[in-house]
Amino acid sequence: MEIKTVKFLTSGVKLSDLPKDNLPEYAFVGRSNVGKSSLINKLVNRQGLARTSSTPGKTQTLNYFVVNESWYLVDLPGYGYAKVSKKLRGTFSKMIEEYIKYRKNLITVFVLVDSRHKPQESDMDFFEFLGKHEIPFVIVFTKTDKLNQSERNSNFTKYQNKLLESWEGLPPVFKTSAETGVGVPEILEYIEENIRVYEDYLASQS
């Protein structure tokens, strides 16, 4: 997929704030400070489109970007630890849960995990939540450039083994780096293929 146009559209904190059309949506979410904004900027080839910060919890709304005038990239607040109040963390959780469970044109959730760390409980809990509600998702390992090949393989295997403790199979997995661009073409190709399937579905309903 070639990124021709991308622009910020709107922010919201509840479903009624969000666009009313039926463009397909791809949501990006992960633990605070996982490198989500950096990867989003790399995906759309626009520096500074999504705000990056060393302070966890920077994203506090559902942020919509329209790409190629044909699909939405949705930047969700981080889960897990964030330097915000407990009450605000609860607001994030409610907002994310409502969006994921009830947003009808959400196609896939891209769950970002830091490849440098062992499986985190909050990530596992989030995977279980998505599975329970039958929400399609993929796992995106970030910051793979920070590890050597042996370390990457070891951490990926740990995640795989942990997931297989409770899952019969694994979702699609992408290994990425916002610094080098590794994995970016594969994610864009995946989105493009999904858009075609979604458009075929809409056509069949008309």
C-alpha positions in Angstrom: 0.0 0.0 0.0 1.2 3.5 -0.9 0.4 6.2 1.6 -0.8 9.1 -0.5 -2.7 11.2 2.0 -3.1 11.1 5.8 -4.6 13.7 8.1 -5.9 14.0 11.6 -9.6 13.9 11.6 -11.0 14.0 15.2 -10.7 12.9 18.8 -13.3 11.3 21.0 -13.9 9.8 24.4 -17.1 7.9 23.6 -18.8 6.2 20.6 -21.1 9.2 20.0 -18.0 11.3 19.3 -16.7 9.2 16.5 -17.3 9.4 12.7 -20.6 8.2 11.5 -19.5 6.7 8.1 -18.6 3.1 7.5 -14.9 3.4 6.5 -12.9 0.4 7.9 -11.0 1.1 11.0 -7.7 -0.3 12.3 -6.9 0.4 15.9 -3.5 0.5 17.5 -3.1 0.0 21.2 -0.5 -1.2 23.7 1.0 -0.7 27.1 2.1 2.9 27.8 5.4 3.8 26.3 5.5 0.8 23.9 6.5 3.0 21.0 3.0 3.2 19.5 3.2 6.8 18.3 6.6 6.3 16.7 5.4 3.2 14.8 2.2 5.0 13.6 4.4 7.9 12.3 6.6 5.4 10.5 3.6 3.5 9.0 2.1 6.6 7.4 5.5 8.2 6.7 4.7 11.4 8.5 6.9 12.6 11.3 5.1 14.1 14.2 1.6 13.0 13.1 1.0 11.0 16.2 2.6 12.7 19.3 5.5 10.9 20.9 6.5 11.4 24.4 8.8 9.8 27.1 5.9 10.3 29.5 3.6 7.2 29.6 -0.1 7.9 29.3 0.2 10.8 26.8 -2.6 9.6 24.6 -5.8 10.2 26.4 -8.5 10.1 23.7 -9.5 8.0 20.7 -7.5 9.7 17.9 -8.7 9.3 14.3 -6.5 9.7 11.3 -8.0 9.2 7.8 -5.5 7.5 5.4 -5.9 7.7 1.6 -9.4 8.9 2.2 -10.4 5.2 2.5 -9.7 4.0 6.0 -9.1 5.1 9.6 -6.1 4.5 11.7 -7.3 4.9 15.3 -4.7 5.6 18.0 -6.0 4.3 21.4 -4.9 5.3 24.9 -2.3 2.9 26.4 -3.2 0.4 29.0 -1.2 -0.8 31.9 1.1 1.6 33.8 0.8 5.3 33.1 1.7 8.4 35.0 -1.9 9.5 35.4 -4.4 9.1 38.3 -6.0 5.8 39.0 -9.4 7.4 38.2 -8.1 8.5 34.7 -6.7 5.0 34.1 -10.1 3.6 34.8 -11.6 6.1 32.3 -9.1 4.8 29.7 -10.1 1.2 30.3 -13.8 2.0 30.0 -13.2 4.0 26.8 -11.1 1.3 25.1 -13.6 -1.5 26.2 -16.6 0.4 24.8 -14.9 1.2 21.6 -13.6 -2.3 20.9 -16.8 -4.1 21.9 -19.3 -1.9 20.1 -17.6 -0.1 17.2 -19.1 -2.0 14.2 -16.6 -1.0 11.5 -13.5 -1.9 13.6 -11.7 -4.5 11.4 -8.6 -5.4 13.4 -6.9 -4.4 16.6 -3.1 -4.1 16.4 -1.8 -4.9 19.9 1.8 -3.6 20.3 4.1 -5.3 22.7 7.7 -4.3 23.5 10.0 -7.0 22.2 12.6 -6.3 24.8 10.5 -7.6 27.7 9.1 -11.0 28.8 5.3 -11.5 28.5 3.5 -8.9 30.6 0.4 -9.7 32.6 -1.5 -6.7 31.2 -0.8 -7.8 27.6 -2.0 -11.3 28.4 -5.2 -10.0 30.0 -5.8 -7.8 27.0 -5.4 -10.7 24.6 -7.9 -12.6 26.7 -10.4 -9.7 26.6 -10.1 -9.6 22.8 -10.5 -13.3 22.5 -13.5 -13.4 24.8 -15.4 -10.9 22.7 -14.2 -12.4 19.4 -12.4 -9.3 18.2 -9.8 -9.9 15.4 -6.3 -8.9 16.5 -2.7 -9.2 15.6 0.4 -8.8 17.7 3.0 -6.3 16.8 6.4 -6.6 18.4 8.1 -3.1 18.6 11.7 -2.0 19.1 13.2 -5.1 17.6 16.2 -3.1 16.6 17.2 -2.9 20.2 17.9 -6.6 20.4 20.3 -8.9 18.7 19.0 -12.0 16.8 19.4 -14.3 19.7 17.6 -12.0 22.2 14.7 -11.5 19.7 14.3 -15.2 19.1 14.3 -15.9 22.8 11.7 -13.3 23.6 9.4 -14.3 20.7 9.5 -17.9 21.9 8.6 -16.9 25.4 5.6 -15.0 24.1 4.6 -17.9 21.8 4.8 -20.4 24.6 2.9 -18.2 27.0 0.1 -17.7 24.5 -0.2 -21.4 23.7 -0.8 -22.1 27.4 -4.4 -20.8 26.8 -4.8 -20.4 23.0 -5.1 -23.2 20.5 -3.3 -21.1 17.9 -1.5 -17.8 17.5 -2.8 -14.6 15.8 -0.8 -13.0 13.0 2.5 -11.6 14.3 4.6 -8.7 13.0 8.1 -7.8 14.1 8.8 -4.1 13.7 11.1 -1.2 14.3 10.1 2.4 14.0 13.7 3.2 13.6 14.5 1.0 10.6 11.1 0.4 9.2 11.3 -3.3 9.5 7.8 -4.8 9.4 6.1 -1.7 8.1 5.4 -2.9 4.5 4.0 -6.1 5.9 1.5 -4.3 8.2 0.4 -2.0 5.3 -0.1 -5.0 3.0 -2.1 -6.8 5.7 -4.4 -3.7 6.1 -4.8 -3.4 2.3 -5.9 -7.0 2.0 -8.4 -6.6 4.8 -9.8 -3.5 3.2 -10.5 -5.4 0.0 -12.3 -8.1 2.1 -14.3 -5.4 3.9 -15.3 -3.7 0.6 -16.4 -7.0 -0.9 -18.5 -7.6 2.2 -20.2 -4.2 1.9 -20.9 -4.8 -1.8 -22.5 -8.1 -1.0 -24.8 -6.4 1.5 -26.0 -3.7 -1.0 
